[in-house]
Amino acid sequence: MTYETRKRDHNIMFVVSYEDGQTAYITVRPKLLEHGDHVVRGIVGERQAKGEIPEGEIKGVKRVR
């Protein structure tokens, strides 16, 4: 029996909470967080604009892991 090894994902996961109760998850490279987690709000806006996560009013963004 052979097992495939998967490379560990070193990205940081965040949960995006919407005012209407929806949630979305994003991962961010640690390099982008050098100045703190507050930059994630801007990243969320960029990903909404690209259609990667749903549009809507953001209630909060929190680090998961």
N, C-alpha and C positions, 0 to 999 in steps of 0.2 A: 504494500500500500504506500502511495506517495502522498505527501502533504505539500500543498503550496504555501509558501510563506508570503505574507503580505507585509509590505512596508508600513511602518507605523506612521499615522497621520499626525504631524506635529502642529497642525493648524489649531487655532483656538476657536471653540464653538460659542456662539451667542444665540440667545432666544430673543426674537423680536415680538413684542406684545402689541397688539392693535387695540384701539378703543372699542371696536365691535366684538372683541373676544377672540379673534383669530390669533394664531401664532405662526411664526415662520422661524426657521433655523438657518443661520449662515455660519460659515467658517472664514476666519481671517488669518493670514500669515503673520506670525509673531513679529516679523520685521516692520509691518505696518503699525504695530502697537508700541513702538519705541517711545512715543510721547504720551502714552496712556490710553486707557480704554475709551476715553471721551471721543476719540476720533472715529469710533465705530458708527456714531450717529450719521456722520457724513458718508461713510461707506454704505450704510443702509439706504440713504437717499439715492446714491449712485446706482445701487442694485435695483431699486424700485424703478428708476428711470429706464433701465435696461430691460425691465420686465422679468428679472430673475426672482424677485419676490413680489407678493401682491401689493397693489397700491392701497392706500388708506392711511388714516391718522394713526401715528405711532404713539403708543402709551408709554413704552419703555423698552430698553435694551439691556440685557443682563448676560454676563459671562456664565457659560454652563460648565466648561472644563478648560 
